[in-house]
Amino acid sequence: MSRSSVRVARSPMHLRRPIGLALLSGTGVVYGLALTVLAMALIAYKVSLGIPLAVQIVEITLAILVTFTIVWFYWGLWDVMQSAWWSHVIGGPLVIVGLGAAFVWRNSIIGVLAQGLPVAVHPLMANSFAWFTLGLLILEVATVAYLLTVWKAFGIGAPKPLWERRR
């Protein structure tokens, strides 16, 4: 009998998700989806003003990568995946520093994002960017702090089953 023919049955036991984890991960997924809609609306608005998509390639790439990464990592928390726990605990402080820097340098970032837009739209973009950046910063700080308290729910530190151990 080869090792590949051995099938390991998963336990039918229902996975208990802490309520705080459900709230944080649900908020993160909704936040990422809302950010996706707003980014695509900004791109569509620029197209309606006559700015071609080829000029907006950086904005389109960032809108896709950043927003779907947010959704991906918070969805992983909803599924109580160890990789999501590790990515938030290790990458979370880096994200927090990056969001803090984006908040500090928001005027420069808004200057790049608002190129070709009417001047009347700039304050709306500045306020939206500041609130979304600050909101995501607070959400990530709360997520990292909470994940450090619920590590047992993710199986961190628990011995692995015999079939997953390296020999």
LUMTOR-320703 format. One record per atom (N, C-alpha, C, CB): residue number from 0; atom name; x, y, z. Coordinates in steps of 0.1 Angstrom, whole numbers, always signed. Atoms other than C-alpha are relative to their C-alpha. Glycine has a CB too. Example, Ala and Ser with C-alpha at 12.3 -4.5 7.8 and 13.67 -1.06 7.14 Angstrom:
REM LUMTOR-320703
nr | atom | east | north | up
0 | N | +9 | -12 | +0
0 | CA | +123 | -45 | +78
0 | C | +9 | +12 | +0
0 | CB | -10 | +0 | +12
1 | N | -9 | -11 | +0
1 | CA | +137 | -11 | +71
1 | C | -8 | +11 | +8
1 | CB | +4 | +5 | -14
REM end
This chain:
REM LUMTOR-320703
nr | atom | east | north | up
0 | N | +9 | -12 | +0
0 | CA | +0 | +0 | +0
0 | C | +9 | +12 | +0
0 | CB | -10 | +0 | +12
1 | N | -9 | -12 | +0
1 | CA | +16 | +33 | -10
1 | C | -6 | +11 | +9
1 | CB | +0 | +5 | -15
2 | N | +4 | -11 | -9
2 | CA | +15 | +64 | +11
2 | C | -11 | +9 | -7
2 | CB | +12 | +8 | +3
3 | N | +10 | -8 | +7
3 | CA | -6 | +82 | -16
3 | C | -14 | -6 | +1
3 | CB | +4 | +3 | -14
4 | N | +13 | +6 | -1
4 | CA | -34 | +58 | -12
4 | C | -7 | +1 | +13
4 | CB | +1 | -15 | -5
5 | N | +6 | -1 | -13
5 | CA | -39 | +64 | +24
5 | C | -8 | +13 | +1
5 | CB | +11 | +0 | +11
6 | N | +8 | -12 | +0
6 | CA | -68 | +88 | +29
6 | C | -3 | +3 | +15
6 | CB | -14 | -2 | -8
7 | N | +2 | -5 | -14
7 | CA | -71 | +108 | +61
7 | C | -13 | +7 | +1
7 | CB | +12 | +8 | +6
8 | N | +13 | -7 | -1
8 | CA | -106 | +117 | +71
8 | C | +1 | +12 | +10
8 | CB | -11 | -10 | +5
9 | N | +0 | -11 | -9
9 | CA | -111 | +151 | +86
9 | C | -11 | -2 | +10
9 | CB | -2 | +13 | -8
10 | N | +10 | +1 | -10
10 | CA | -130 | +154 | +118
10 | C | -12 | +8 | -3
10 | CB | +6 | +6 | +14
11 | N | +12 | -7 | +3
11 | CA | -166 | +163 | +114
11 | C | -4 | +11 | +10
11 | CB | -12 | -10 | -1
12 | N | +3 | -10 | -11
12 | CA | -164 | +185 | +145
12 | C | -1 | +14 | -6
12 | CB | +11 | -1 | +11
13 | N | +3 | -14 | +5
13 | CA | -178 | +220 | +138
13 | C | +11 | +9 | +6
13 | CB | -14 | +5 | +4
14 | N | -10 | -10 | -5
14 | CA | -151 | +247 | +140
14 | C | -7 | +12 | +6
14 | CB | +9 | +4 | -13
15 | N | +6 | -11 | -8
15 | CA | -159 | +273 | +166
15 | C | +8 | +13 | -3
15 | CB | +0 | -3 | +15
16 | N | -6 | -12 | +3
16 | CA | -151 | +308 | +154
16 | C | -3 | +10 | +11
16 | CB | -5 | +6 | -14
17 | N | +3 | -10 | -10
17 | CA | -147 | +334 | +181
17 | C | -8 | +12 | -6
17 | CB | +13 | +6 | +7
18 | N | +9 | -10 | +5
18 | CA | -173 | +362 | +178
18 | C | +8 | +13 | -4
18 | CB | -10 | +4 | +11
19 | N | -8 | -11 | +3
19 | CA | -146 | +389 | +178
19 | C | +7 | -2 | -14
19 | CB | +11 | +3 | +10
20 | N | -6 | +3 | +13
20 | CA | -129 | +372 | +149
20 | C | -10 | +1 | -11
20 | CB | +6 | -15 | +0
21 | N | +11 | -1 | +10
21 | CA | -162 | +370 | +130
21 | C | -2 | +15 | -3
21 | CB | -13 | -7 | +5
22 | N | +2 | -14 | +2
22 | CA | -167 | +407 | +135
22 | C | +11 | +7 | -8
22 | CB | -2 | +7 | +13
23 | N | -11 | -6 | +7
23 | CA | -132 | +417 | +124
23 | C | +2 | -5 | -14
23 | CB | +13 | -3 | +8
24 | N | -2 | +5 | +14
24 | CA | -130 | +394 | +94
24 | C | -12 | +5 | -9
24 | CB | +1 | -15 | +0
25 | N | +11 | -5 | +8
25 | CA | -165 | +404 | +82
25 | C | +1 | +14 | -3
25 | CB | -13 | -2 | +8
26 | N | -2 | -14 | +3
26 | CA | -157 | +440 | +86
26 | C | +11 | +2 | -10
26 | CB | +4 | +8 | +13
27 | N | -11 | -1 | +10
27 | CA | -124 | +435 | +67
27 | C | -4 | -3 | -14
27 | CB | +11 | -8 | +4
28 | N | +4 | +3 | +13
28 | CA | -141 | +418 | +38
28 | C | -9 | +10 | -6
28 | CB | -8 | -14 | +1
29 | N | +9 | -11 | +5
29 | CA | -169 | +444 | +35
29 | C | +8 | +13 | -3
29 | CB | -10 | +3 | +11
30 | N | -9 | -11 | +2
30 | CA | -142 | +471 | +38
30 | C | +7 | -1 | -13
30 | CB | +10 | +2 | +12
31 | N | -7 | +2 | +12
31 | CA | -122 | +456 | +10
31 | C | -9 | +1 | -12
31 | CB | +7 | -14 | +0
32 | N | +10 | -1 | +11
32 | CA | -153 | +452 | -12
32 | C | -4 | +14 | -3
32 | CB | -12 | -9 | +2
33 | N | +3 | -14 | +2
33 | CA | -163 | +488 | -6
33 | C | +11 | +8 | -6
33 | CB | -4 | +6 | +14
34 | N | -12 | -7 | +6
34 | CA | -128 | +500 | -14
34 | C | +1 | -4 | -15
34 | CB | +12 | -4 | +7
35 | N | +0 | +5 | +14
35 | CA | -130 | +479 | -47
35 | C | -10 | +8 | -8
35 | CB | -3 | -15 | -1
36 | N | +11 | -7 | +7
36 | CA | -163 | +496 | -57
36 | C | +4 | +15 | -1
36 | CB | -13 | -1 | +8
37 | N | -4 | -14 | +1
37 | CA | -149 | +531 | -49
37 | C | +11 | +2 | -10
37 | CB | +4 | +5 | +14
38 | N | -11 | -1 | +9
38 | CA | -117 | +525 | -68
38 | C | -4 | -2 | -14
38 | CB | +11 | -11 | +3
39 | N | +5 | +2 | +13
39 | CA | -135 | +512 | -98
39 | C | -9 | +12 | -4
39 | CB | -8 | -13 | -1
40 | N | +8 | -12 | +3
40 | CA | -159 | +542 | -96
40 | C | +9 | +12 | -4
40 | CB | -9 | +4 | +12
41 | N | -9 | -11 | +3
41 | CA | -130 | +566 | -96
41 | C | +6 | -2 | -14
41 | CB | +12 | +0 | +10
42 | N | -5 | +3 | +14
42 | CA | -115 | +548 | -127
42 | C | -10 | +3 | -10
42 | CB | +5 | -15 | +0
43 | N | +10 | -2 | +10
43 | CA | -148 | +549 | -145
43 | C | -3 | +15 | -1
43 | CB | -13 | -7 | +5
44 | N | +2 | -14 | +1
44 | CA | -152 | +586 | -136
44 | C | +11 | +7 | -8
44 | CB | +0 | +6 | +14
45 | N | -11 | -5 | +8
45 | CA | -118 | +593 | -151
45 | C | -2 | -3 | -14
45 | CB | +14 | -5 | +5
46 | N | +2 | +4 | +14
46 | CA | -127 | +574 | -182
46 | C | -11 | +9 | -6
46 | CB | -4 | -14 | -1
47 | N | +11 | -9 | +5
47 | CA | -159 | +595 | -185
47 | C | +5 | +14 | -3
47 | CB | -12 | +0 | +10
48 | N | -6 | -13 | +3
48 | CA | -138 | +626 | -184
48 | C | +10 | +0 | -12
48 | CB | +8 | +5 | +12
49 | N | -9 | +1 | +12
49 | CA | -117 | +614 | -213
49 | C | +14 | -5 | +3
49 | CB | +0 | +13 | -7
50 | N | -13 | +5 | -3
50 | CA | -87 | +600 | -195
50 | C | +1 | -15 | -4
50 | CB | +4 | +2 | +15
51 | N | +0 | +14 | +5
51 | CA | -78 | +568 | -213
51 | C | +5 | -10 | +11
51 | CB | +9 | -2 | -13
52 | N | -3 | +10 | -9
52 | CA | -74 | +535 | -195
52 | C | +15 | -3 | +0
52 | CB | -7 | -13 | -3
53 | N | -14 | +2 | +1
53 | CA | -38 | +532 | -207
53 | C | +8 | +9 | +10
53 | CB | +5 | +2 | -14
54 | N | -6 | -10 | -9
54 | CA | -29 | +563 | -186
54 | C | -2 | -4 | +15
54 | CB | -5 | +14 | -3
55 | N | +4 | +3 | -14
55 | CA | -46 | +548 | -155
55 | C | +5 | -14 | +4
55 | CB | -15 | +0 | +1
56 | N | -4 | +14 | -2
56 | CA | -27 | +514 | -156
56 | C | +5 | -2 | +14
56 | CB | +11 | -4 | -10
57 | N | -5 | +1 | -14
57 | CA | -11 | +521 | -122
57 | C | -11 | +0 | +10
57 | CB | +10 | +12 | +3
58 | N | +12 | +0 | -8
58 | CA | -44 | +530 | -106
58 | C | -8 | -13 | -1
58 | CB | -9 | +12 | -3
59 | N | +8 | +12 | +2
59 | CA | -61 | +500 | -121
59 | C | +7 | -12 | +7
59 | CB | -2 | -3 | -15
60 | N | -8 | +11 | -7
60 | CA | -33 | +476 | -109
60 | C | -1 | +1 | +15
60 | CB | +15 | +1 | -5
61 | N | +1 | -2 | -15
61 | CA | -33 | +491 | -74
61 | C | -14 | -3 | +5
61 | CB | +4 | +14 | +4
62 | N | +14 | +3 | -5
62 | CA | -71 | +489 | -72
62 | C | -3 | -15 | +0
62 | CB | -10 | +7 | -10
63 | N | +2 | +15 | +0
63 | CA | -71 | +452 | -81
63 | C | +8 | -6 | +10
63 | CB | +4 | -5 | -14
64 | N | -9 | +7 | -9
64 | CA | -41 | +441 | -61
64 | C | -3 | +4 | +15
64 | CB | +15 | +4 | -3
65 | N | +2 | -4 | -14
65 | CA | -47 | +461 | -29
65 | C | -13 | -4 | +5
65 | CB | +2 | +15 | +1
66 | N | +13 | +3 | -5
66 | CA | -84 | +457 | -26
66 | C | -2 | -15 | +1
66 | CB | -10 | +6 | -8
67 | N | +2 | +14 | -1
67 | CA | -84 | +420 | -34
67 | C | +9 | -7 | +10
67 | CB | +1 | -7 | -14
68 | N | -9 | +5 | -10
68 | CA | -55 | +414 | -11
68 | C | -6 | +1 | +14
68 | CB | +14 | +6 | +0
69 | N | +7 | -2 | -12
69 | CA | -75 | +429 | +17
69 | C | -11 | -10 | +2
69 | CB | -6 | +15 | +0
70 | N | +11 | +10 | +0
70 | CA | -105 | +407 | +9
70 | C | +6 | -14 | +3
70 | CB | -8 | +0 | -12
71 | N | -6 | +13 | -1
71 | CA | -82 | +376 | +6
71 | C | +4 | -3 | +15
71 | CB | +12 | -1 | -9
72 | N | -5 | +3 | -13
72 | CA | -65 | +380 | +40
72 | C | -11 | +0 | +11
72 | CB | +10 | +11 | +3
73 | N | +11 | +1 | -10
73 | CA | -97 | +388 | +59
73 | C | -9 | -12 | -2
73 | CB | -8 | +13 | +0
74 | N | +7 | +12 | +3
74 | CA | -115 | +360 | +42
74 | C | +7 | -12 | +7
74 | CB | -2 | -3 | -15
75 | N | -8 | +11 | -7
75 | CA | -87 | +337 | +55
75 | C | -3 | +0 | +15
75 | CB | +14 | +2 | -3
76 | N | +4 | -1 | -14
76 | CA | -95 | +349 | +90
76 | C | -13 | -6 | +2
76 | CB | +1 | +14 | +5
77 | N | +13 | +5 | -2
77 | CA | -131 | +341 | +85
77 | C | +0 | -16 | +0
77 | CB | -10 | +5 | -11
78 | N | -1 | +15 | +1
78 | CA | -121 | +305 | +75
78 | C | +9 | -5 | +11
78 | CB | +5 | -3 | -13
79 | N | -9 | +4 | -11
79 | CA | -98 | +304 | +106
79 | C | +12 | -8 | -6
79 | CB | -8 | -9 | +10
80 | N | -12 | +7 | +6
80 | CA | -67 | +295 | +85
80 | C | +12 | +5 | +7
80 | CB | +0 | +3 | -15
81 | N | -13 | -4 | -6
81 | CA | -33 | +294 | +101
81 | C | +8 | +10 | -8
81 | CB | +8 | -12 | +3
82 | N | -7 | -9 | +9
82 | CA | -18 | +311 | +71
82 | C | -5 | +15 | +1
82 | CB | +0 | -4 | -14
83 | N | +5 | -13 | -2
83 | CA | -41 | +341 | +76
83 | C | +4 | +6 | +13
83 | CB | -15 | +0 | -1
84 | N | -5 | -5 | -13
84 | CA | -31 | +343 | +112
84 | C | +14 | +5 | -1
84 | CB | -2 | -11 | +11
85 | N | -15 | -3 | +1
85 | CA | +6 | +343 | +104
85 | C | +1 | +12 | -9
85 | CB | +8 | -11 | -6
86 | N | -1 | -11 | +9
86 | CA | +1 | +368 | +75
86 | C | -4 | +13 | +7
86 | CB | -8 | -2 | -12
87 | N | +4 | -12 | -7
87 | CA | -17 | +393 | +98
87 | C | +10 | +3 | +11
87 | CB | -14 | -2 | +6
88 | N | -9 | -2 | -11
88 | CA | +7 | +388 | +127
88 | C | +14 | +5 | -5
88 | CB | +1 | -12 | +9
89 | N | -13 | -4 | +5
89 | CA | +39 | +391 | +106
89 | C | -2 | +12 | -9
89 | CB | +6 | -12 | -8
90 | N | +1 | -11 | +10
90 | CA | +27 | +414 | +78
90 | C | -9 | +12 | +5
90 | CB | -7 | -5 | -12
91 | N | +9 | -11 | -5
91 | CA | +2 | +434 | +99
91 | C | +8 | +12 | +5
91 | CB | -7 | -5 | +12
92 | N | -8 | -11 | -3
92 | CA | +29 | +456 | +115
92 | C | +5 | +8 | -12
92 | CB | +11 | -4 | +10
93 | N | -5 | -6 | +12
93 | CA | +43 | +463 | +81
93 | C | -11 | +8 | -7
93 | CB | +6 | -10 | -10
94 | N | +12 | -7 | +6
94 | CA | +8 | +472 | +68
94 | C | -3 | +13 | +9
94 | CB | -12 | -9 | +0
95 | N | +3 | -11 | -9
95 | CA | +3 | +495 | +99
95 | C | +10 | +11 | -3
95 | CB | +1 | -5 | +14
96 | N | -10 | -10 | +3
96 | CA | +35 | +513 | +91
96 | C | -2 | +7 | -13
96 | CB | +15 | -5 | +1
97 | N | +3 | -5 | +14
97 | CA | +26 | +516 | +54
97 | C | -12 | +9 | +0
97 | CB | -2 | -11 | -9
98 | N | +12 | -8 | +0
98 | CA | -9 | +529 | +62
98 | C | +3 | +13 | +8
98 | CB | -11 | -7 | +7
99 | N | -4 | -12 | -7
99 | CA | +6 | +554 | +87
99 | C | +7 | +10 | -9
99 | CB | +9 | -3 | +12
100 | N | -8 | -9 | +10
100 | CA | +30 | +567 | +60
100 | C | -10 | +5 | -10
100 | CB | +11 | -8 | -6
101 | N | +10 | -5 | +10
101 | CA | +1 | +569 | +35
101 | C | -8 | +11 | +6
101 | CB | -8 | -12 | -5
102 | N | +8 | -10 | -6
102 | CA | -19 | +589 | +60
102 | C | +8 | +13 | +1
102 | CB | -5 | -5 | +14
103 | N | -8 | -12 | -2
103 | CA | +10 | +613 | +67
103 | C | +2 | +7 | -14
103 | CB | +14 | -4 | +6
104 | N | -3 | -5 | +14
104 | CA | +18 | +617 | +29
104 | C | -13 | +0 | -9
104 | CB | +11 | -7 | -6
105 | N | +13 | +1 | +8
105 | CA | -19 | +617 | +18
105 | C | -1 | +11 | -10
105 | CB | -12 | +0 | +9
106 | N | +1 | -11 | +10
106 | CA | -16 | +651 | +1
106 | C | +8 | -3 | -13
106 | CB | +5 | +13 | +6
107 | N | -8 | +4 | +12
107 | CA | +11 | +638 | -23
107 | C | -7 | -11 | -7
107 | CB | +14 | -5 | +4
108 | N | +7 | +11 | +6
108 | CA | -9 | +606 | -29
108 | C | -12 | +5 | -7
108 | CB | -4 | -11 | +10
109 | N | +12 | -6 | +6
109 | CA | -41 | +626 | -36
109 | C | +4 | +8 | -13
109 | CB | -7 | +9 | +10
110 | N | -4 | -7 | +12
110 | CA | -21 | +648 | -60
110 | C | +2 | -9 | -12
110 | CB | +13 | +7 | +3
111 | N | -2 | +10 | +11
111 | CA | -12 | +617 | -80
111 | C | -13 | -6 | -5
111 | CB | +9 | -11 | +4
112 | N | +13 | +6 | +4
112 | CA | -47 | +602 | -79
112 | C | -9 | +10 | -7
112 | CB | -6 | -6 | +13
113 | N | +10 | -10 | +5
113 | CA | -65 | +634 | -87
113 | C | +5 | +7 | -13
113 | CB | -2 | +11 | +10
114 | N | -5 | -6 | +13
114 | CA | -45 | +642 | -119
114 | C | -11 | -1 | -10
114 | CB | +12 | -7 | -5
115 | N | +10 | -1 | +10
115 | CA | -69 | +653 | -146
115 | C | -15 | +1 | +5
115 | CB | +1 | -12 | -8
116 | N | +13 | -1 | -5
116 | CA | -99 | +656 | -123
116 | C | -3 | +15 | +3
116 | CB | -2 | -8 | +13
117 | N | +4 | -14 | -3
117 | CA | -119 | +688 | -117
117 | C | +5 | +4 | +14
117 | CB | -15 | +2 | -1
118 | N | -5 | -5 | -13
118 | CA | -106 | +709 | -87
118 | C | -11 | -2 | +11
118 | CB | +4 | +15 | -1
119 | N | +11 | +1 | -9
119 | CA | -140 | +706 | -71
119 | C | +0 | -14 | +7
119 | CB | -14 | +3 | -6
120 | N | +0 | +14 | -5
120 | CA | -135 | +668 | -66
120 | C | +12 | -2 | +10
120 | CB | +1 | -9 | -12
121 | N | -12 | +3 | -9
121 | CA | -101 | +671 | -48
121 | C | -3 | +0 | +15
121 | CB | +10 | +11 | -3
122 | N | +3 | +2 | -14
122 | CA | -115 | +678 | -13
122 | C | -8 | -13 | +3
122 | CB | -8 | +12 | +5
123 | N | +7 | +12 | -3
123 | CA | -139 | +649 | -16
123 | C | +10 | -12 | -1
123 | CB | -11 | -2 | -11
124 | N | -10 | +11 | +1
124 | CA | -110 | +626 | -27
124 | C | +9 | +0 | +13
124 | CB | +8 | +1 | -12
125 | N | -9 | -1 | -11
125 | CA | -88 | +639 | +1
125 | C | -7 | -5 | +13
125 | CB | +4 | +15 | +2
126 | N | +8 | +5 | -12
126 | CA | -115 | +633 | +28
126 | C | -2 | -15 | -1
126 | CB | -13 | +8 | +1
127 | N | +2 | +14 | +1
127 | CA | -123 | +599 | +14
127 | C | +12 | -8 | +2
127 | CB | -6 | -3 | -14
128 | N | -13 | +7 | -1
128 | CA | -87 | +588 | +12
128 | C | +4 | +0 | +15
128 | CB | +11 | +7 | -8
129 | N | -4 | -1 | -14
129 | CA | -80 | +601 | +48
129 | C | -8 | -10 | +8
129 | CB | -1 | +14 | +5
130 | N | +8 | +8 | -9
130 | CA | -110 | +583 | +63
130 | C | +2 | -15 | -3
130 | CB | -15 | +4 | -3
131 | N | -2 | +14 | +3
131 | CA | -105 | +550 | +44
131 | C | +14 | -5 | +5
131 | CB | -1 | -2 | -15
132 | N | -13 | +4 | -5
132 | CA | -68 | +550 | +53
132 | C | +0 | -1 | +15
132 | CB | +11 | +10 | -4
133 | N | +1 | +0 | -14
133 | CA | -75 | +558 | +89
133 | C | -8 | -12 | +5
133 | CB | -5 | +13 | +6
134 | N | +9 | +12 | -4
134 | CA | -103 | +532 | +91
134 | C | +8 | -13 | -2
134 | CB | -12 | +0 | -9
135 | N | -7 | +12 | +2
135 | CA | -81 | +505 | +76
135 | C | +12 | -2 | +10
135 | CB | +6 | -1 | -14
136 | N | -10 | +1 | -10
136 | CA | -53 | +514 | +100
136 | C | -5 | -4 | +13
136 | CB | +7 | +14 | +1
137 | N | +7 | +4 | -13
137 | CA | -76 | +511 | +130
137 | C | -4 | -15 | +0
137 | CB | -12 | +9 | +3
138 | N | +4 | +14 | +1
138 | CA | -90 | +478 | +117
138 | C | +12 | -9 | +0
138 | CB | -7 | -2 | -14
139 | N | -12 | +9 | +0
139 | CA | -55 | +463 | +111
139 | C | +6 | +0 | +14
139 | CB | +10 | +5 | -10
140 | N | -5 | +0 | -14
140 | CA | -43 | +474 | +146
140 | C | -9 | -9 | +9
140 | CB | +1 | +15 | +6
141 | N | +9 | +8 | -8
141 | CA | -74 | +459 | +162
141 | C | +1 | -15 | -4
141 | CB | -15 | +4 | -2
142 | N | -1 | +14 | +5
142 | CA | -70 | +427 | +141
142 | C | +12 | -7 | +6
142 | CB | +0 | -1 | -15
143 | N | -12 | +5 | -5
143 | CA | -34 | +422 | +150
143 | C | +0 | -2 | +15
143 | CB | +12 | +9 | -4
144 | N | +1 | +2 | -15
144 | CA | -41 | +428 | +187
144 | C | -9 | -11 | +4
144 | CB | -5 | +14 | +6
145 | N | +9 | +10 | -3
145 | CA | -70 | +405 | +187
145 | C | +5 | -14 | -3
145 | CB | -13 | +2 | -7
146 | N | -6 | +13 | +5
146 | CA | -52 | +377 | +168
146 | C | +10 | -5 | +10
146 | CB | +6 | +1 | -13
147 | N | -10 | +4 | -10
147 | CA | -25 | +377 | +195
147 | C | -7 | -7 | +12
147 | CB | +9 | +11 | +4
148 | N | +7 | +6 | -11
148 | CA | -52 | +367 | +220
148 | C | -7 | -13 | -3
148 | CB | -9 | +10 | +6
149 | N | +8 | +12 | +4
149 | CA | -70 | +340 | +200
149 | C | +9 | -10 | -8
149 | CB | -12 | +4 | -8
150 | N | -9 | +9 | +8
150 | CA | -40 | +320 | +187
150 | C | -4 | -14 | +1
150 | CB | +14 | +2 | +4
151 | N | +4 | +14 | -2
151 | CA | -54 | +288 | +201
151 | C | -11 | -4 | -10
151 | CB | -4 | -3 | +14
152 | N | +10 | +3 | +9
152 | CA | -84 | +290 | +178
152 | C | +5 | -4 | -14
152 | CB | -10 | +12 | -2
153 | N | -7 | +3 | +13
153 | CA | -60 | +288 | +148
153 | C | +9 | -12 | +1
153 | CB | +7 | +12 | -5
154 | N | -9 | +12 | -2
154 | CA | -41 | +258 | +162
154 | C | +14 | +4 | +0
154 | CB | -3 | -9 | -11
155 | N | -14 | -4 | -1
155 | CA | -9 | +278 | +167
155 | C | +5 | -6 | +13
155 | CB | +1 | +16 | -1
156 | N | -7 | +6 | -12
156 | CA | +14 | +259 | +190
156 | C | -5 | -14 | +3
156 | CB | -3 | +9 | +12
157 | N | +5 | +14 | -3
157 | CA | -7 | +227 | +189
157 | C | +9 | -10 | -8
157 | CB | -15 | -1 | -4
158 | N | -8 | +10 | +7
158 | CA | +12 | +196 | +179
158 | C | -7 | -4 | -13
158 | CB | +4 | -12 | +8
159 | N | +6 | +4 | +12
159 | CA | +6 | +186 | +143
159 | C | -3 | -15 | +0
159 | CB | +10 | +3 | -12
160 | N | +3 | +14 | +1
160 | CA | -9 | +152 | +134
160 | C | +12 | -7 | -6
160 | CB | -12 | -3 | -8
161 | N | -11 | +7 | +4
161 | CA | +16 | +125 | +127
161 | C | +3 | +0 | -15
161 | CB | -1 | -15 | +5
162 | N | -2 | +1 | +15
162 | CA | +10 | +124 | +89
162 | C | +4 | +14 | -5
162 | CB | -14 | -4 | -6
163 | N | -5 | -13 | +5
163 | CA | +19 | +162 | +87
163 | C | +14 | +3 | +5
163 | CB | -10 | +11 | +5
164 | N | -14 | -3 | -5
164 | CA | +52 | +160 | +105
164 | C | +10 | -4 | -10
164 | CB | +2 | -8 | +13
165 | N | -11 | +3 | +9
165 | CA | +84 | +160 | +86
165 | C | +9 | -10 | +6
165 | CB | +9 | +13 | -4
166 | N | -9 | +11 | -6
166 | CA | +107 | +130 | +90
166 | C | +14 | +3 | -2
166 | CB | -3 | -13 | -6
REM end
